[in-house]
Amino acid sequence: MAYDKIAYNQQYNKDNYDKLQTYVPKGRKAAIKASAAQRGMSVSQLIIQALESYCKELDLSGGA
C-alpha cells in the first residue's frame, strides 16, 4: 500500500486537534488576517491567543 500523505495528515489532525468554525461579517476576515500578520502569526494563532487571554481574564480553565 502506498503512503497517502493527505490521509495521514487528516487522521493526525483528527487525533490531535479539536475543530472550531466561525463566521465573521463580510470584510472582517481581511482585517483579522492583517492583524495576525502584523503580529507575525497565523489567524489560528491569533484566535487561540485571544481566546486563552479571554478565558484567563474570566478565570476559566480550558481543560488543557
The 8 nearest C-alpha neighbors of each residue, nearest first, counted from 0:
[[1, 2, 3, 4, 6, 7, 5, 8],
 [2, 0, 3, 4, 6, 7, 5, 8],
 [1, 3, 4, 0, 7, 6, 5, 8],
 [4, 2, 6, 5, 7, 1, 8, 0],
 [5, 3, 7, 6, 8, 2, 9, 1],
 [6, 4, 8, 7, 3, 9, 10, 2],
 [7, 5, 9, 3, 8, 4, 10, 11],
 [6, 8, 4, 10, 5, 9, 11, 3],
 [9, 7, 11, 5, 10, 6, 4, 12],
 [8, 10, 6, 12, 11, 7, 5, 13],
 [9, 11, 13, 7, 12, 8, 14, 6],
 [10, 12, 8, 14, 13, 9, 15, 7],
 [13, 11, 15, 9, 16, 10, 14, 8],
 [12, 14, 10, 11, 15, 16, 9, 17],
 [13, 15, 11, 12, 10, 16, 17, 9],
 [16, 14, 12, 13, 11, 17, 10, 18],
 [17, 15, 12, 13, 14, 18, 11, 19],
 [18, 16, 19, 15, 13, 12, 14, 20],
 [17, 19, 16, 20, 13, 12, 15, 21],
 [20, 18, 21, 17, 16, 43, 22, 47],
 [19, 21, 18, 22, 17, 23, 43, 46],
 [20, 22, 19, 23, 18, 24, 46, 28],
 [21, 23, 24, 20, 25, 28, 27, 19],
 [24, 22, 27, 25, 21, 28, 26, 31],
 [23, 25, 27, 26, 22, 28, 21, 29],
 [26, 24, 27, 23, 28, 29, 22, 30],
 [25, 27, 28, 29, 24, 30, 23, 31],
 [28, 26, 30, 29, 25, 24, 31, 23],
 [27, 29, 31, 30, 26, 32, 23, 25],
 [28, 30, 32, 27, 31, 26, 33, 34],
 [29, 31, 33, 27, 32, 28, 34, 26],
 [32, 30, 34, 28, 33, 29, 27, 35],
 [31, 33, 29, 35, 30, 34, 42, 28],
 [34, 32, 36, 30, 35, 31, 29, 37],
 [33, 35, 31, 37, 32, 36, 30, 38],
 [36, 34, 32, 38, 40, 33, 37, 42],
 [35, 37, 39, 33, 38, 34, 40, 32],
 [38, 36, 34, 35, 39, 33, 40, 32],
 [37, 39, 35, 36, 40, 34, 45, 41],
 [40, 38, 36, 37, 35, 41, 34, 45],
 [41, 39, 35, 38, 36, 44, 45, 42],
 [40, 42, 44, 43, 35, 45, 36, 39],
 [41, 43, 45, 44, 35, 32, 46, 40],
 [44, 42, 46, 41, 45, 47, 40, 48],
 [43, 45, 47, 41, 42, 46, 40, 48],
 [46, 44, 42, 48, 43, 47, 35, 49],
 [45, 47, 49, 43, 48, 44, 50, 42],
 [48, 46, 44, 50, 49, 45, 51, 43],
 [47, 49, 51, 45, 46, 50, 44, 52],
 [48, 50, 46, 52, 47, 51, 45, 53],
 [51, 49, 53, 47, 52, 48, 46, 54],
 [52, 50, 54, 48, 53, 49, 47, 55],
 [51, 53, 55, 49, 50, 54, 48, 56],
 [54, 52, 50, 56, 51, 55, 49, 57],
 [53, 55, 59, 57, 51, 56, 52, 58],
 [54, 56, 58, 52, 57, 53, 59, 51],
 [57, 55, 53, 54, 58, 52, 59, 51],
 [56, 58, 54, 55, 59, 53, 52, 60],
 [59, 57, 55, 56, 54, 60, 53, 61],
 [60, 58, 54, 57, 55, 61, 56, 53],
 [59, 61, 62, 58, 54, 55, 63, 57],
 [62, 60, 63, 59, 54, 51, 55, 58],
 [61, 63, 60, 59, 54, 51, 58, 55],
 [62, 61, 60, 51, 59, 16, 17, 54]]
